[in-house]
Amino acid sequence: MLQQSSRKRIRVAVLFGGRSGEHEVSLASARSVMSALDPAKFEVLPVGITRSGRWLTEGDPLKQLASGMEPAVAPSDDNLPASRNGRELIPGTPGGRFPQVDVVFPVLHGPFGEDGTVQGLLELAGLPYVGSGVLGSALGMDKVAQKAVFRANGLPVGDYMLVTRSAWRSRPGEIVAQVEARLSYPVFTKPANLGSSVGVAKARNRAELCRGLDLAARFDRRLLVEAAINAREIECSVLGNDDAIASVPGEVVPSNEFYDYRAKYVDNASELIVPARLPAETTERIREIAVKAFLALDCAGMARVDFFLCKDSGQVYLNEVNTIPGFTDISMYPKLWEATGISYPELLDRLIELALERYEERCSTETSYQHDH
């Protein structure tokens, strides 16, 4: 467990908000995380990122973003975060400095936060941070890329195909023909790089397919079309770095036809069954695949791995990996660990410890080479 000196708490910058369609979900997750971090161990520094990309450190960033009003601050006055040695992340920023921190806890869902962009910024700044690195984050964000990696590693995924937004808009008839030749209705259409079921639709015919691709194209340039599976939705949480462990699985029984944004965050009527009622061998297979998927993408710290369990065949299919899963009080990731024996506050402790451990391991990598003559 984390050890800190009596004279100094660990200063944690919690990043939330951001420039994605999951902005509101991020605020809810950050509120839960900040309220659960032990004030005896941690000094929490809230850092909000507006929809336009401004970084807020003064006052109450969470309250400011929750109000929905863009703060009236000139871009030149923005305070951007500093690295551990006090330097700015982006040179040339005028005004004051962002206070030094020991570790960063990104609670940013979706693009510009969960996709490797912020992680790359933190790498450049030399800051420890919770969660996956650039590669794991990027792969975990892109639903199409991760499926290709899963297949290459012999992990089970359903039938799918990639459609680019430019191809859809320029050759819709050709794209429809390709989808219908490869997949059978019903299918799901999704933005490849978004979460929380934003932009997801179920298509039972050609007209719904066209509407679904139009919807997905509003949110990303890479679109996923995948075969619908008559399945139970199973989720499993993973914790660790190179020696990751998996929680007990849980089952989502959505209040709507599928687990869409409304079912997840609005109507509060979906049922979460923890632990999932599964045969022992199925439970162990899901936990095993969850860890393999986590390692295949080079994830770190945390991830929630989502599965489809076919009702007809009993076959387990990997759906996707979420490298910054929801952290609200109704989110599955912490609920699964609680059922496995790790409380919410202890889970946060472990995630911060894993971030510092991974940072120290990274620091052992040589970054220069001198040839011995």
N, C-alpha and C positions, 0 to 999 in steps of 0.2 A: 504493500500500500504506500501511498504518497507520504513522504517525510519532508517537512519543512522546518526551518529553524524557528525558534521561539520569537525571534526579532522580525521575521519577514514572512508574510503570507505570499502565496504564489499569485502573481497578477495575471488574470485571464481576460483577454479581450474577446468578447462574444460578438461575432459578426452576424448581422441579420438584415432582412429586407431584400435589396438587390433588384436587378433589372430583368426579372423573369415573370412569367405568368403565375408563379408560385409565391409571389411577394407576401401575400396575406398569410399563407401557411407558414412561411419563415418567421413572421412576427409571433405567431402562436407558439411555435416551437421554442423560440428564443425566450419568451416569457416563462415557459416551464423550466427551461434549463437554468436561467439566471435565478429563479426562485429556489431551485433545489441545490445549487452550489453552496457548500458549507462555508459560511462567512468566517469561521474560525480558521479555515485552511486557505481560502481564496479571496482575493480582492478582485471583484468583477468590474470590468470596464466595458460598458455597452457601446457598441459601434454600429450605427445604422447606416445603411446604404440606400439612398433614394432611388426611385424608379429611373431617374436620369443619370444615376451613377455617382452622385455626390456622397462624400463620407461625412457622417455627423458624429461628433464626439462630445459636444458641449450640451449642457442641460440634460434633458431626458429624450434621447434619440428614439426609444421605443414609442413613447407617447407622441412624439412629432410624426413618426411614420404612420402610427395607427390612426391619426387624425385625417390622413389622406391628403393633407396639404403639403405641397412642395415648399420647403423652407426658402424664404426670400434671401438667399445668400449668393453673392456673385461667385462664379466658378473660381476666380482667382483667390478667393478667401478661404477655399476649402482646406481643411486640415487632413492630410493623408497620413496613414500609419507609418511609424518609424520602426526601423529594425532594432534589435536588442542594444546596439551601440548608439542609438539615438539618431542615426541618419534617416533621411526621408526615403520612403520606398521609391518615389518618383522625384528625381532631382528638380530643383527650381521652384518648389512649392513655397510661396511667401508666407509670412505670418508665423504663428507659433508652431511648436512641434507636438506631434501626438506623443503622449507619455509612453515611456518604455514599458514593455510587457515581457512576461516570461514564456507565455504560450498563447496561441490564438485558437479559439473554438469557433470554426465556421458553422453557422446554422443557416446556410444559404441553400435553398432548394432550386434546382433547375439551372439553366444557362447563366453564365457569369457568376458562378459560385460553387456549383457542384461538378462542373465540367472540366476542371483543371486550370481555369483562367486565374482565379484567386490563388489557387495552390501554387501556380507558377510565380505569381507576385510575391508570395510569402517565401518561396525558395530563394528568389533573388535577394530578398531582404535578410535571409539567414535566420528566419524565425521558426521555432517549433510550432506545429499546428496539428489539431486533431483530425484524424481521418486519412483517406487515401492520398497518395501523391498525384503528380500530373498525369501519369499514364493510367493508373487505376481509376482516377476520377473521370478522365476523358472516355475511357472504355465503358465505365459504369453508367455514364450519361447517355451514350449512344446505343439505343436498343438494337440496332442492326449490327454494329461492329461487335458488340459483346456476344451476340448469337453466333457470329462467325468464329470467334475465339472459343466459345463453348463447343461448337462442332469439331473444331480442330483438336480439342482436348478429349473428344469422345464422350461429351456430356449430352444428355438428351434434350433436344429442342423441337418444337413443332415446325410445320411448314410455314415459310414466310418469303417475302420478296421486298426488295428496296425499290422505291420510286422517288426520283428527284422532282422537286417542285418545278424546275424548268421544263423537264420532260412532260409532266402532267399538264402544264399550262400551254405547251406548244403542240403536244400530240395526244390529246385526251383519248381519242378513239383507239389509237394504238395501245395506250397503256391499259385501257379497259379490256381490250382483247387479250393482252398478255396476262393480266390478273385472272381472267376467266379461264384461260388455257391452263394455268398452273394451279389455281386454287379453286375450291368449290365454296359456294355460299353456304352458310354465312361466314363473313370474314370481319376482322376488326381493322380499322384504319387508325394510325397514331402518328403524331410527330415523333421522329426518332429521338430527339433531344429535349424531352420535357418529362415531367413527372406529375404526380397527383391526379392522373387521368385527365389532365387538361388536353382538350382537342381530340379525345378518343371517341370513336363512334362505331356502332355495329351495323354492318351492311348485309341485308338479306337479299338484295337484288341490285341490278345495275344502277338504278336511280339513287339508291342509298349509298352505293359505292362512290358515285360521283360527288354526292353531298359530303360524304365522309372525307374524301381526299381534299375537297375544297376547304373543309374545316381544318384538317391537319396542316395544310399548306399555309394557313394563316400564322402558324407558330414555328415552322421550321422549313428548311430547304431539303431535308431528307425525311422521307415519309415511309412508314412501315405498314405493309399489308400482311396480315397473318391469319392463318386458318383458325376459326373458332373451334374450341374444344369443349365438349360437354363435360365440364370438370368442376371439382371442388377447388376453391382457391386456398392454398396453404402457404404460410409464410414462416421463415426461420431466420433468427437473428444470429449474426456472427460477430465475434469479438476477438481481437488479438492482432498481431502482426504476422510474422512468418509462422508462428505456432498457434494459429487461430483455433477457437473452439466454437461450437454451435449450441444454441439454446434448444429447448423443446420447441417443436413446431406448434403453430396456432392456425386456426381456420377462420376465414372471413366468410360470413353469410351475408351478402349485400342486401340492402333494403330495396335497391333497384335491380333491374335485369342484370347489370354487371356493376362492379365496384367503381363507379364513376366519382367525379369530384363531389357531387351533392351527397352521395352515399357516404363518402369519407369524412366530409367536414361540415355539412350543412344540416341534414335532417337528423343526425345522431340516432338513426334507427337500425343501422347495420349491426349484426351480432358478431362479436369476436369470441370464439371458443378457444380458451387457453387452459390446458394444452388441447391440441386437436385430438379428436377421437379416432385414432388410427391403430392398425395392428402394429405390434412392436417392430416387425421387420421393415414396415413402410416408414415408421418414424426414424429408424436408424439409417435407412437409405437416404431419406431427405436430409438428415443432418450431415451425412457423409458428402452428398452432392453439394450442399451449401458451402462447406469448407473448400471443396475442390473448385467450385466456381469462384469463390473469393480469392483463392490463390492464383487461379488461371488469369484473372484480370490484374494481378498484382495489387490487390486492395490492401488497406492497412487500417487499423483501429476498429472500424465498425462497418457493417453493411447489413441490410435486410435483403434476404434472398427470397424471391417469390416464385411459387410453383403452381402448376396445374396438375391435379390428380384426376385422371380420366375416370369418369363414373362407369364407363362401359368396360374398359380393359384393365383398370387399375394401374396403367402406365403413369410414371412420374415424368413430367416435362418441366424444364427450367423455363420460367417466364422472363424474369429480369433481376438484376442486382441494383439496389439503391445504395449508393455510397454515403449519402447524408439522409438517412431515413427520418421520417417525422418524429418529433420529440414532444408532441403535445400530450396532455394527460390521457388522451384516448388512443394514442399511437401504439401500434403493435410492437415496435422494436423494444421499448422499455418494458412493456407488459410481458413479453416473452422472457426477458431476463429476470424479471421479478418472479415469474413462475418457475424459473430454473434455479432461483436462490440468490440472485443479485439484485439488491434494492436499487431504486433510481439514484439516490445520492452516491452509493458505492459504484454504480455503473459510470457516473460522471468522473469519479475519482480515477477509475481504471482507464478511461479514455484519455484523460490528461496524462496519466502515467505512461501510457502507450505512446502518446505523442512525443513526450520527452525522451523516451527510450529510442524511438525511431530517429529522432533528431541526433542523438549521440551516436547512433550507428552510422548515420549519414556523414557525420563529421569525421569518421574514420576513413572515409574514401579520399584517396589522393587526387588532387586536382591539377597537379603538374607532373611532368615527366622529364627526367634528365637521363640521357643515354650514357651508359658507362662505356668508355672507350677502352 
